[in-house]
Amino acid sequence: MDLHLPGPLVDAVYDGVGRPTLFRLGGGDPEVAHETTLDWLAWWGRTPARRAVLDLAFGSTGQPVEVAGIRFDGPVGLAAGMDKNARALKAWAHLGFSHVEFGTVTGHPQPGNPPPRMFRLKSSHGVINRMGFNNDGSAAMAARLEQHGVRRGNLAAGLPIGVSIGKTKAVALEDAVDDYLASLRRLAHMADYLAINVSSPNTPGLRSLQGAGELSVLVRTLVGEAAARAAASPQSVLGPVPIFVKIAPDLEWSAIDEALAVCESAGAAGVIATNTTLGRDGLAFEDRPLATEAGGLSGAPLTARAREVVSYVTSHTRLPVVGVGGIMTADDARAMLDAGAALVQLYTGFIYHGPGLVRDINRL
């Protein structure tokens, strides 16, 4: 007996009430909608009874997938950026996600860029953001995970947890490795995987860390530290925490080749492709005035390029690839998986289409 609410009913409620309400909050300010969504989900995730309601309305699972030694109960996860500080930690498993990637967190807390810093492109089904890694810092993230009893492999949140780590804006580029190391040391025993974010366009100079020399030092250092920490904990049978590297969609093929060679030789466990783009192709006429806003573009305008990059990456590396960018429909997810992605992740698609999109992907 299916104890879930009918999918068409759930979709109709989200399309007719949920999304319009969110899009009107704060006079249409998408950051207000974002923060309100996290507040709501944190509330719903707070007790077993409320989580049971989420399961009734939105719960779904897909075909199990194993990537980097981690079992995922379905192909679709929540991308970094939605829940930077793990505020709704207990809710995501009950919306059908197979994993959640918190962050991006940095070695030091920081407020991010001044608002307005998020822009909704409704006709294009896209978002431009220049948030700038606003987060409470990796020490606060570790404390929150500790509060909820999260340990690597114990599924205390009901699903595997990844954490995206980045560079603090105030830290000089020459000190970036130490900043990433600080976050790894705080989180390696809690997260099921860590993702190195060197591809956000909103921290000055960050994308330069995708260069072969800089990336090699960073990945080798973090992978080495993860191995050393695992070796120093004989009670752990899980081995070093897997390290993934997230790349930008704006790289030339030759630069992607160099990044992949570094990831393979330095011991990365996988690649996440892609982050947001600095390009402005594919915008509807009504949204073109927003094209001048600085920041990374996500959503439907990124669909084709993200899939193109994933197809290229999967054909040029033996590492597993997580496909992200412009997944707005179950068909988009199917195409990304057909391009070779082992898993997919949502952010902007979840904003526009809600948990029904997660359910539809799980049914593929």
C-alpha positions as CSV (number, residue, x, y, z in Angstrom):
1,M,0.0,0.0,0.0
2,D,1.4,3.4,-1.0
3,L,1.2,5.7,2.0
4,H,2.4,8.8,0.0
5,L,0.2,11.6,-1.1
6,P,-0.4,11.5,-4.9
7,G,2.4,13.1,-6.8
8,P,0.1,15.3,-9.0
9,L,-1.6,16.7,-5.8
10,V,1.8,17.5,-4.3
11,D,3.0,19.1,-7.5
12,A,-0.2,21.2,-7.9
13,V,0.1,22.5,-4.3
14,Y,3.7,23.5,-4.8
15,D,3.1,25.1,-8.3
16,G,-0.1,26.8,-7.2
17,V,0.7,27.8,-3.7
18,G,4.2,27.0,-2.5
19,R,6.3,28.6,-5.2
20,P,4.2,31.7,-5.7
21,T,4.1,32.3,-2.0
22,L,7.9,32.0,-1.7
23,F,8.5,34.2,-4.8
24,R,6.4,37.0,-3.2
25,L,8.3,37.0,0.2
26,G,10.3,40.1,1.0
27,G,8.8,41.9,-2.0
28,G,10.2,39.2,-4.3
29,D,13.7,39.1,-2.8
30,P,15.0,35.6,-3.5
31,E,17.4,35.7,-0.5
32,V,14.4,36.2,1.8
33,A,12.7,33.2,0.1
34,H,15.8,31.1,0.5
35,E,16.2,31.9,4.2
36,T,12.5,31.3,4.9
37,T,12.6,27.9,3.1
38,L,15.5,26.9,5.4
39,D,13.6,28.1,8.5
40,W,10.5,26.1,7.4
41,L,12.5,22.9,6.7
42,A,14.4,23.2,9.9
43,W,11.1,23.4,11.8
44,W,9.7,20.4,9.9
45,G,12.8,18.4,10.6
46,R,12.8,19.0,14.3
47,T,10.7,16.1,15.5
48,P,10.0,12.5,14.3
49,A,6.3,13.4,13.8
50,R,7.0,16.3,11.6
51,R,9.6,14.3,9.6
52,A,6.9,11.6,9.1
53,V,4.7,14.2,7.5
54,L,7.5,15.1,5.1
55,D,7.8,11.5,4.3
56,L,4.1,11.2,3.6
57,A,4.1,14.2,1.3
58,F,7.6,14.0,-0.4
59,G,9.4,10.8,0.6
60,S,10.9,8.7,-2.2
61,T,13.9,6.6,-3.0
62,G,15.6,5.6,-6.2
63,Q,18.0,2.8,-7.3
64,P,21.0,2.5,-4.9
65,V,24.3,3.8,-6.2
66,E,27.7,3.3,-4.8
67,V,30.3,6.1,-5.4
68,A,33.7,6.3,-3.7
69,G,32.7,3.6,-1.3
70,I,29.6,5.4,-0.2
71,R,26.1,4.0,-0.7
72,F,23.5,6.4,-1.9
73,D,19.8,5.4,-1.9
74,G,19.1,7.0,-5.2
75,P,20.7,9.2,-7.8
76,V,19.8,12.7,-6.7
77,G,21.3,14.9,-4.0
78,L,21.1,18.5,-2.9
79,A,23.9,20.6,-4.2
80,A,26.1,22.9,-2.1
81,G,24.8,26.4,-1.6
82,M,21.2,25.7,-0.6
83,D,22.0,24.8,3.1
84,K,25.3,26.4,3.8
85,N,25.2,25.9,7.5
86,A,23.3,22.6,7.8
87,R,20.3,24.4,9.3
88,A,17.8,21.9,7.9
89,L,20.0,18.9,8.5
90,K,17.2,16.6,9.6
91,A,14.8,17.4,6.8
92,W,16.6,16.6,3.5
93,A,16.4,12.8,3.7
94,H,12.6,13.1,4.0
95,L,12.3,15.1,0.7
96,G,13.7,12.1,-1.3
97,F,17.3,13.2,-1.6
98,S,20.0,10.5,-1.4
99,H,22.6,12.9,0.0
100,V,23.1,16.5,0.9
101,E,26.2,18.7,0.4
102,F,26.3,21.4,3.0
103,G,28.4,24.5,2.6
104,T,30.4,26.0,1.1
105,V,32.0,26.6,4.5
106,T,35.3,28.4,5.0
107,G,38.1,28.3,7.6
108,H,36.8,31.5,9.2
109,P,33.2,32.7,9.4
110,Q,32.3,35.5,7.0
111,P,29.2,37.5,6.0
112,G,29.7,37.2,2.2
113,N,29.1,40.0,-0.3
114,P,26.7,42.9,0.4
115,P,23.1,42.5,-0.7
116,P,21.4,42.5,-3.0
117,R,23.4,39.4,-4.1
118,M,20.8,37.0,-5.5
119,F,18.6,37.6,-8.5
120,R,15.7,35.4,-9.8
121,L,15.4,35.2,-13.6
122,K,11.8,33.9,-13.7
123,S,11.3,33.8,-17.5
124,S,14.6,31.9,-17.9
125,H,14.1,29.6,-14.9
126,G,17.5,30.7,-13.6
127,V,19.3,32.5,-10.7
128,I,22.3,34.8,-10.6
129,N,24.0,34.8,-7.3
130,R,27.1,36.5,-5.9
131,M,26.6,35.4,-2.3
132,G,30.4,35.1,-1.7
133,F,30.5,32.1,0.7
134,N,28.4,33.7,3.4
135,N,28.7,31.1,6.2
136,D,29.3,30.6,9.9
137,G,32.7,28.9,9.4
138,S,33.8,25.3,9.5
139,A,34.1,25.3,13.3
140,A,30.4,26.2,13.6
141,M,29.6,23.5,11.0
142,A,31.5,20.9,13.0
143,A,29.7,22.0,16.2
144,R,26.3,21.7,14.5
145,L,27.0,18.2,13.1
146,E,28.3,17.2,16.6
147,Q,25.1,18.5,18.2
148,H,23.1,16.1,15.9
149,G,25.4,13.2,16.6
150,V,26.8,13.1,13.0
151,R,29.8,10.9,12.4
152,R,31.1,9.7,9.2
153,G,29.2,6.6,8.1
154,N,26.5,6.7,10.8
155,L,23.8,8.3,8.7
156,A,22.6,10.3,11.8
157,A,20.9,12.7,9.3
158,G,19.3,9.8,7.5
159,L,21.5,10.1,4.4
160,P,25.2,10.6,3.5
161,I,26.5,14.1,4.2
162,G,29.0,15.9,2.1
163,V,30.5,19.3,3.0
164,S,31.9,21.7,0.4
165,I,34.9,23.6,1.7
166,G,36.3,26.9,0.3
167,K,38.7,29.7,0.9
168,T,38.0,32.5,3.3
169,K,37.9,35.8,1.3
170,A,40.2,37.6,3.7
171,V,42.9,34.8,3.5
172,A,45.5,35.5,0.9
173,L,45.8,33.1,-2.0
174,E,49.2,32.0,-0.9
175,D,47.7,30.9,2.4
176,A,44.7,29.1,0.8
177,V,45.9,25.6,1.5
178,D,46.1,26.2,5.2
179,D,42.6,27.6,5.2
180,Y,41.2,24.5,3.4
181,L,43.2,22.3,5.8
182,A,41.6,24.0,8.9
183,S,38.2,23.0,7.5
184,L,39.3,19.5,6.7
185,R,40.7,18.9,10.1
186,R,37.4,20.0,11.7
187,L,35.1,18.0,9.4
188,A,37.0,14.9,8.2
189,H,35.6,12.6,10.9
190,M,32.0,13.8,10.4
191,A,31.4,14.2,6.7
192,D,31.0,11.2,4.4
193,Y,32.9,13.2,1.8
194,L,34.5,16.6,1.4
195,A,34.2,18.7,-1.8
196,I,37.0,21.2,-2.6
197,N,35.3,24.3,-4.1
198,V,37.8,26.1,-6.3
199,S,35.3,27.1,-8.9
200,S,32.9,29.7,-7.4
201,P,33.1,33.0,-9.3
202,N,32.3,35.0,-6.3
203,T,35.5,34.9,-4.2
204,P,38.3,37.0,-5.9
205,G,41.1,34.8,-7.3
206,L,39.5,31.5,-6.2
207,R,39.2,30.1,-9.7
208,S,42.9,30.5,-10.2
209,L,43.3,27.5,-7.8
210,Q,42.0,25.4,-10.7
211,G,45.3,25.9,-12.4
212,A,47.3,22.6,-12.6
213,G,50.1,23.8,-10.2
214,E,47.9,25.3,-7.6
215,L,45.3,22.6,-7.8
216,S,48.0,19.9,-7.5
217,V,49.4,21.3,-4.2
218,L,45.9,21.8,-2.8
219,V,44.5,18.4,-3.6
220,R,47.7,16.5,-2.7
221,T,47.9,18.3,0.7
222,L,44.3,17.6,1.6
223,V,44.3,14.0,0.4
224,G,47.5,13.5,2.3
225,E,46.1,15.0,5.5
226,A,43.0,12.9,5.2
227,A,45.1,9.7,4.9
228,A,47.3,10.8,7.9
229,R,44.2,11.4,10.0
230,A,42.7,8.0,9.1
231,A,46.0,6.3,9.9
232,A,46.1,8.0,13.3
233,S,42.7,6.6,14.2
234,P,43.0,2.8,14.3
235,Q,39.4,2.4,15.4
236,S,38.2,3.8,12.1
237,V,37.6,1.1,9.4
238,L,36.4,3.6,6.8
239,G,39.8,4.8,5.6
240,P,40.4,8.4,4.6
241,V,37.5,10.7,3.9
242,P,36.9,10.9,0.1
243,I,37.9,14.2,-1.5
244,F,36.0,15.5,-4.5
245,V,36.9,18.5,-6.6
246,K,34.3,20.8,-8.1
247,I,35.1,22.5,-11.4
248,A,33.7,25.4,-13.3
249,P,31.7,25.1,-16.5
250,D,33.7,28.0,-18.0
251,L,37.1,26.1,-18.3
252,E,38.6,25.4,-21.7
253,W,38.9,21.7,-22.6
254,S,42.6,21.9,-22.1
255,A,42.2,23.3,-18.6
256,I,39.7,20.6,-17.8
257,D,42.3,18.0,-19.0
258,E,44.9,19.4,-16.7
259,A,42.5,19.5,-13.7
260,L,41.4,15.9,-14.3
261,A,45.1,14.8,-14.6
262,V,45.7,16.5,-11.2
263,C,42.7,14.9,-9.6
264,E,43.7,11.4,-10.7
265,S,47.4,11.7,-9.8
266,A,46.7,13.5,-6.5
267,G,44.3,10.9,-5.2
268,A,40.9,12.7,-5.5
269,A,37.9,10.4,-5.2
270,G,35.7,12.1,-7.7
271,V,34.8,15.2,-9.7
272,I,31.8,17.5,-9.3
273,A,30.9,19.2,-12.6
274,T,29.8,21.9,-12.6
275,N,29.6,25.1,-10.6
276,T,27.7,28.3,-11.8
277,T,28.8,30.0,-15.0
278,L,29.9,33.6,-15.7
279,G,28.3,33.2,-19.2
280,R,24.9,34.8,-19.9
281,D,23.7,32.7,-22.9
282,G,20.2,31.4,-23.0
283,L,18.4,34.2,-21.1
284,A,14.9,35.1,-22.0
285,F,14.3,38.6,-23.3
286,E,12.5,39.7,-20.1
287,D,15.6,38.7,-18.0
288,R,18.3,40.4,-20.1
289,P,18.4,43.5,-17.9
290,L,19.7,41.3,-15.1
291,A,22.5,39.9,-17.3
292,T,24.7,42.8,-16.2
293,E,24.5,41.7,-12.5
294,A,27.8,40.1,-11.4
295,G,27.8,36.6,-10.1
296,G,27.3,33.0,-11.2
297,L,24.3,31.9,-13.3
298,S,22.5,28.7,-12.6
299,G,19.4,27.0,-13.7
300,A,18.0,26.3,-17.2
301,P,20.4,28.5,-19.1
302,L,23.2,26.2,-17.8
303,T,21.6,22.9,-18.7
304,A,23.3,22.3,-22.1
305,R,26.8,23.5,-21.1
306,A,26.8,21.5,-17.8
307,R,25.8,18.4,-19.7
308,E,28.4,19.0,-22.3
309,V,31.1,19.4,-19.6
310,V,30.0,16.3,-17.8
311,S,30.1,14.3,-21.0
312,Y,33.6,15.5,-21.7
313,V,34.8,14.8,-18.1
314,T,33.3,11.3,-18.0
315,S,35.0,10.4,-21.2
316,H,38.4,11.8,-20.0
317,T,38.7,10.3,-16.5
318,R,38.2,7.1,-14.7
319,L,37.0,9.0,-11.6
320,P,33.2,9.1,-10.8
321,V,31.5,12.3,-11.7
322,V,28.6,14.1,-9.9
323,G,26.6,16.0,-12.5
324,V,25.3,19.5,-11.4
325,G,23.9,22.4,-13.3
326,G,20.6,23.1,-15.0
327,I,18.8,20.0,-14.0
328,M,15.2,21.3,-14.2
329,T,13.3,18.1,-15.2
330,A,13.6,14.4,-14.8
331,D,14.6,14.3,-18.5
332,D,17.5,16.6,-17.7
333,A,18.7,14.3,-15.0
334,R,18.3,11.3,-17.3
335,A,20.4,13.0,-19.9
336,M,23.1,13.9,-17.3
337,L,23.2,10.2,-16.1
338,D,23.3,9.1,-19.7
339,A,26.3,11.4,-20.2
340,G,28.1,9.3,-17.6
341,A,27.3,11.0,-14.3
342,A,27.2,8.6,-11.4
343,L,25.0,11.0,-9.3
344,V,23.2,14.3,-10.0
345,Q,22.6,17.2,-7.7
346,L,19.9,19.9,-7.6
347,Y,19.7,23.5,-6.4
348,T,17.9,25.9,-8.8
349,G,15.7,23.1,-10.2
350,F,14.6,22.4,-6.6
351,I,13.7,26.1,-6.2
352,Y,11.5,26.2,-9.3
353,H,10.0,22.7,-9.2
354,G,10.1,21.7,-5.5
355,P,10.4,18.1,-4.1
356,G,8.3,16.7,-6.9
357,L,11.4,17.0,-9.1
358,V,13.3,14.8,-6.6
359,R,10.6,12.2,-6.7
360,D,10.5,12.2,-10.5
361,I,14.2,11.7,-10.8
362,N,14.1,8.8,-8.2
363,R,11.5,7.1,-10.5
364,L,13.9,7.1,-13.5
